[in-house]
Amino acid sequence: MYDSPTYLVGVLAVSIILLIFLINWRTKLHPFLALTVVSFFAAVAAGLPMADIPETLIDGAGGTLGETGLVVFLGAMLGRLLADSGAVGRIADLVVDHSSPRTAPWVMTAVAFLIGIPMFFEVGLVVLMPVIYGVALRLDVAAGRPKTWYLKVLIPAIAALSCLHGMLPPHPGPTIAVNGLDANIGLTIGLGLLCAVPAVVLSGPVYGHFIAPRISLEPEDKLVRQYTGTTPAELAAELSASAASGNAGGEHGSSPVEEPRRGEESGNVLRPVPTWLAFVCVLVPVVLMLFETVVDLVAPNSSLKTPAALLGEPVIAMFIGVLFAAFVLSFSAKMSGADVKKSFGSSLGSVAGVALIIAGGGMFNSVLKTSDINDAIVDVVSGFDMNLILLGWLIGLILSFCTGSATVGIVSATGILAPLVAGMPSAYVSLVVIAIGSGSVGLNWVNHAGFWFVKESFGMTLGQATKTHMTVQTLVSVFGLLMALLISVFV
């Protein structure tokens, strides 16, 4: 029975239904507890030995926290420090001052696209989170708090980051597919950009403009304060007071004059952080990860390979970014050591629940990988007689959905399609790579760490996260496939 593909797929379906029921039931079970219950159920139903189940769950939780949880905590520390020092406000003011409410989502799309070039989805979102909150808060308050701007700013970032993560080298998944299918990496990047830009535009700003008015979302004040150092009510009061005193727009139409920012612990008046320095603090982890990417592409056998690999590791890059920001902002903003310590300490409470849920998702992933569900699905799907671009997309989509890992979907699809694309034109092979990557980012749902990170970071319900995060990534996936199929007509 445990060897039956139909049975194993049924276990997966029942597990997901049970998870949805537990989270949305009258008891509103905490997602971590719900994921733990469902993980245990799936392990038993899939026939894993009872003695191995605890180790499977622990390894899954620990591995996911090691890969994602540390980055989330470090990102929270960096974000809170940037917020408390006023650096986030300077970046958000720059974006708002140099864009209109109509163009702000497009500006955020471009920023996320650049940030996402060297970064994993979760890492890029962690780095961007203070900017997303800062820009959305200002636009939301300025518009009378219609509760639409958080999604209008967030959705383009999700679209850009997920598209790059799945479709374009030098991200690990697409690079694995390039190597496994013996594709031309330069051609893959070029064709990937042709597919990525329309996919990001349609799935990001366009879909965000459609869905945001239909979902009333305003994160709790504690989440807003975590990333911006203020709340909607406090910012609205500051702007009203500034307008009443005749400072609205400033002397030359600039941002309203704000009250002097003070250190939370010392009470000292903080100096304004230069805007360029605020950007540098955000970009330090990005540059370090991009450095590894450039070395891998340009000089993979040089002496820079080892230090680049060390500095480009997401946890190390974020750690260096936190230390750098703490050092320069303490001098630039005149933050005391006690103020910096207070920022770091207060940042962790709001993301502890997020990390716990991510660990629960890791347990679920581990059970799915340890069982034979992957192999069962591969056996069924690989027997289909269809276009190789469509087949690669379908395998990547299904396995990513089942395992909670885009990389697993890409690796499995690459192994299946490698013998099938031998002798095909280079451009066609590159399009197969892009299709596999596009499939891997679709249906990013309850067993993906990114889904829970977005849901909890913005205080969404399961339904809201499904209509936003999962739907956006699925749209990226579908539009990426359609562009690959369209281009294949001409190559």
N, C-alpha and C positions, 0 to 999 in steps of 0.2 A: 504493500500500500504506500509506504513512504517513498518508493521509487517511481510512483506514477506522476508524470508531469501535471496531469489534470488535478490530482489531489493537492500537490504542492502549490499550484496557482490558486486553488481554492483556499488553502491555509492563508496565503497572502491576502486574498480578498476579505476573508472573515476577520483577519487581524486588523485591517484598516477600518472596517465597519465597526468593530469593537472599540477601537481607539476613538473614533468620532463620537460614538455613543457615550463613552466614559467622560469625555471632556465636555460634552454638551448636555449630559444628563442633569437631573435636578440637583444632584450633589455637586456638580461642577468640579469634578475631581481635578486636582492639579496636574498639568501636563506631564510632569516628571513621574508622578505616581501612575498616571494612565499609561505612559510609555513603558514603565517597568512591568505593569500587569500584562500588557499586550506582548511584550518581549518574552516573558515567561510562558505565556500561552502559546505563542508561535513556536518557541523552542520545543515544548512538549508535543505539540501537534505535528511538528515536522519530524519527530522521531529522534531528536538529539538525546544522547544518554543523559540520564538525570544527574550523574556525577559531574558531567562536563558543563552543565547549564550555568552554575555560578561563575565559573572561570570565563565562559563566553560572555556573560553580561558584564563582568568586571573589566575584562579586556576591552570590550567595546566602549564602555564609558570612559575608561582611562585613556585609551588611544585617542578618542575624539577630543577629550579635554586637553591632552598633550598637544594635539595639532591645532585645535581651534580655540579652546578655552583660554590658554595663556595669551593668545593674540587678543582675544576679547577683553581680558582684564587689563593688559597693557594699553590697549586702545582706549579703554575707559579712563585710565589714569591720564593718558595724553589729552584726551578730549576734555576732561574736567579741568586740567591745568590750563589748557588753552582758553577755556571758558572763564575761569576765575581771574586770569590775568588780563582779560579783555581782548585777547588775540582773535578769538572767534568772531567777536563783534566787529572787528576791523575788516575781516574777510567778508563777512555777510554784508556789511555796509558797502563794501566795494562792489559786490555783485549786484546789490539792489540799486545803488547809485548809478551804475553803468548799464542798467537794463530796466525795461518796463515790466509790469506784471505779465504782459503778453510774451515777452522774450526771456524772462527769468528761467522757465523750464528748459529752454533751448541752451541757455548758457550753462545750466547745471549738466545737461547732456554732454556738452563739450568737455567740461571739467572732469566728469566721471569717465569719459572715454580716454582722456589723457592719463588719469590716475590709474585706470584699469589695465593699461598696456603691460606693466610688469607684475600685477598683483592678482592673487586669488580673489574670488568674489567676496568672501567674508572679510578678508584683510582690507580690500579696497573700501568696502562699506564701513568698516570700523574707522578708517582714516577719514572718510567723508562725513561721518555721522555728525560731528559738531557743525560743519558747514551746512549740511542739509537742515538741521534744526535751526541754526542761526538765520539762514535765509528765509525759511518757511515761517518762523516766528515773526519776523519783521513784516513780511508780506501779509500774513494773516491778521496781525494787529492793525496794519494800515488800512486793510480792506474791511474792518469791522468784525473780524473773527468769524468768517463764514464757514470755517472748519473744512476748507478744501485745499489749502496751500501745502499742507504737509504731504499729501499724496501727489500734488502737482509737481513738487520738487523731488520727492522720493522715487516715484515711478521711473522717470528718466534715468536716474542713477542706477536702479536695478537693471533696467534694460541694457545700458551701456556695459556695466560690469559683467553681467551674465553672458552677453554676446561675446565679449573678448575672452572670457574664461573658457568658453566652449569651442569657439570657432577659429581663433587665430593663434598660431605660434607667436611668441615663444612660450605660451602657457603649456604646462606639462602634458595635459591631455591631447591637444592638437599636435604637439611635438612628437608624442608617442605614435600617433596615427601617421604622421609624416614619415617617421623612421620605419614603422611597420609595413607601410604600403609602398615604401621607396618613392615617395613623392618629392617634387622639387619644392624646397621650402620657400624660395623667393616667389615662385609662381603661386604657391598656396597663400602666402600673405597678400599678394596683389588681388587674387580672386576673392580671398576672404574679406578684404575691405569692400569690394564691390557688393558682396552679399550682406556685410555687416551694417553698412550705413543705412540702407533702406529698412532693414530689420529693426535697428535701434530707433530710427525716427518714428516708424509706425507703432512700435511697441512701447515707446517711451513718451515723448511729449504728446503725440496724437491720442494714444489710448488714455494717458493721464488726464488730458482735457475732457475726455468722454466720461471716465469713471469717477473722477474726484467729486463732482457735484452729487453723485448718487450714493456716496458713502460718507457719512458724517464722522470725521475722525479728528479728534484733538487730544493728543497725549496728555497724561496726567502732569500736574505741575512739577512733580518730583523728577520726571523724565526730562521735561523742558529745562529745568534748572540744572540737571546733570550736564547737559551739553551746551547750555548758553549762559549759565550763571544768573539767570533771572526767570521770571514767569510772565505769561501773557498779561496778567493784571498789572504787574509791576512795570512792565515796559509801556503799557498803555498809559499808566499814570505819569510816567516820566515824560512821554511825548506830549501829554495834555498840559503838564506843568510847564514844559518848555515852550509850547505854543502860547500859553497864557501869559508868559513873561516876555513874549515878543521874540523868542529865539528860534521859532519854527523856520526851517530852511536855512538858518544861519545868515550871514551877511551876503553870501554869494550862492545861495540856493543849495548848500550842502546839507548833510544830515543834521538833525536837531542836536543841540548841545546837551550832553547827558551829565548827570550828577557825577562827581568824582568817584571812581571805584575804589573801594577799600579792601584791604586784606581781611579775610574772614577771621583769622586768628589774632593777628597783630593789631588790626584796626588802622594800619598806616594807609595814607593816601597813595594809591598806585599811579605810576606814570603811564600814559598811553603807549601802547606797543606800536612801533612802526609797522605799517601794513606789509612791507616787504619781508620783515622778520617773521610776522605771523605766517606768511606763505612758506617761508623757509622751514619753520617748525613742522608744518603739515607735510612738506615734501621730503624731508630727510629720509623717512622709511621708504618712500617711493623711489628716490634716487638710488638708495642702496640695493633695492631689489632690481631696479632697472640696470644697475651696474653688472649684476650677475648675468642678466639676460644678454646684455651687449657682449660680455666676455664669451658667453657660450656660443654666440653667433659669429663673432669676429675672430676670436683667438681661443678656441676651445682647448688647445694643447699648450697654451702659454703658462708661464709661472704665475699669472694672475688667477688661474682657475681656482686654486684652493682658497685664497683669501676672498675671492668674489663669492664662492659658494657659501663661505661662512657668513659674510656680511649680508648676503642676499636671502638667507634663511628668514622667513617671516618673523619668527619669534625674536631672533637676534636683531633684525632690522627695526622692529618695533621697540625693543629694549633700548637700543642706541638712540632712537628717536625720543623716547621718554627722557633719558638722561640729558640729551642735548637740549630739549625744551626746558627742562628744570634748570639747567645751568644758565642759559641765555635769558630766559624770562625772569629769573630771579634778579638779574642785573638790570635788564631793560625796563621791567615794570616795577622794580624795587620791591619785589616780594621777599618777605623774610623766609628763613628756613622753616619756621613754624607754619607760615602760610602754605608753602609748597607741601609740607607734610600733611596739613589739613586737607588740601585738595586731593592728594593721593588717597588718603584714608576714606574720605567721603565718597570717592568715585566707585568704590568696590561694592557697596551695599546694593546699589541699583542694578548691577549686572550679575549679582550672585545667582538670582533666580534664572536668568538667561543661561548662565553656564550650566546650571543643574539640568535644565531642559535639554540643552545641547548634549549633555552626557546621557540623558535618557534616549535621545535619538541615536546616539552611538551604540547603546545596548540593542536597540531594534535593528540597526544596520548589521551588527555583529551576528545576530541570530540569522538574519536573511542570508548573509554571506556564508556562514558555517553550514547551513542546510544546503540542499541540492536544488534550490529554486532557480538559481542562475543557470545551471546546466540544463534544467528542464526547459526553460524558456528558450535557451539557445538552440536546443534540439528541435523545438517546434518552429521557431522563426527562420532558422537557417535553411529549412527545407522549402521555403517559399520561392516560387519562380517569378521574379520581378526585377524591375530596373535596379541596378546596383546602387545608385544614389539613394533611391527610396528605401532599399533594403538596409543600407548602412544607417540611414536615419532612424528607421523603425527599430533596429536592434539596439542602437544607442539609447533611444527613448525608453524602451521597455526595461532594459537592464538598469539604466540610471534610476528610473522610477522604483524598481524593485529593491535595489541595493542602497539607495540614498547616496550614491557616489557617481558623479559625472565621469570621473576617471575610470571607474570600473566599467561603465557602459562603453567608453571609448576603447579601452583595452580589449574587451571581449569582441566588440564589433570589428576591430582591426584584425584580430586573429582569424575571424571567420571569413573576412573579405580579402585578406592578403592573397590567397591563391586565385581568387576570382578576377582581380584587377591586373594580374600579370599580363604584360604586353599591351595594355591599354594606353592611349595617348596621355602624355604628362598632364595636360590640362584636365582631362577627365578624372584622372587619379586624384588630383588636387581637389576637384569638386566632391569626390567621394569622401575625402578627409573632412571637408567643410560640412558635408551632410551628416557625417557621424558625430562631429562636434555639436552641430545644431540639435540633433536628436538628444544628446546627452544633457542639455540644459532644460528640456521640456518636462512638464509634470513634476516640477520641483516641489514636493509636498511634504507630508508629515514625517517622513523618515530622513529628511534632509536637514542638516544643521542650519543652513542658511534660512530656511523657512521659519524655524523657531526663533532665530536671532532677530529677523525682521519683525515677526509677530510681537515678541516681547519688548523689543526696543521701542516700539511705537504704541504699545498697549492695545493691540488689535484683538478682536475676537477671531476665532478660527475661520468663520465665514469671511470676514474682512481680509484676512491674510490670504485666503484662497482666491478671492476676487482680485487681489492686487499682486502679491508676490508670485504665486503659482501661475496666475493667468498671464502676467507680463512675461515670465520666462517661457511659458508655452507659446506665446505669440512670437517671441524671438525665435524659438525653435521652428515654428511653422513657416515664418517669413524667410528664415535662412534656407530652409528646404526649397521653398518656391523659387528663390533667387538662384539656387544651385541648379535646379531643374531648367530654369529659363536660360541660364548661361550655357548649359550643356547642349542646347539646341544649336549653338553657334560654334562649338569647338569639336 
